[in-house]
Amino acid sequence: MARSDAESATDHSQALRKKKRIRCLVYIAVFAVFQIVVITVFALTVMRVKSPKFRIRSVTIEELTTDTNTANPSLNLRFIAETTVKNPNFGRYKFEESSITVVYGGTVIGDVAVPKATARTRATRRATVTGDVTTANSNLGNDVSAGFVTLNTISTLRGKVYLMNMIKKSKSAEMNCTFNINLTEKVVREISCK
């Protein structure tokens, strides 16, 4: 028995509707997979919060006096240090007021104030700080006679990274730098930071 034209037209339209539904479901599945990939990449790159880096870039000696005539040799130093806070995140880093501790031979000889500030997104913030340190140490006589004094600086900046003005993550920036002072020329010869 031969099929009528109406029956074959109905079968054809049903087959077309079925193909359209399948195509629509494929598009929805592809879109969902694409969204999952985009969200995953976004979460692994933009939303991943890293610790900023806090360093001393340069030190300029303003005043330097040494006294080796006493039983405890002394050192008086005034310096200006250029510090940097490098923010590798996709959000600004706002840090609180802190201080840089200056150490000679395992003994704290001074503190330098670091004012609170903000490092912009994926940028480096530079700041200049001034410090005064004084020490009287029996070991200082050997360094003064050699013409070089090595000082360490240690600090921690505590702050928050603000992502898209909605998400806040607490992060700390650590500093541990060493610099050598040439006493005869009154200049800093070498700065190394970890």
Helices and strands as residue ranges (DSSP letters): H 5-45, E 53-67, E 74-86, E 92-95, E 98-104, E 107-114, E 117-119, E 124-136, H 140-146, E 148-163, E 167-182, E 187-193
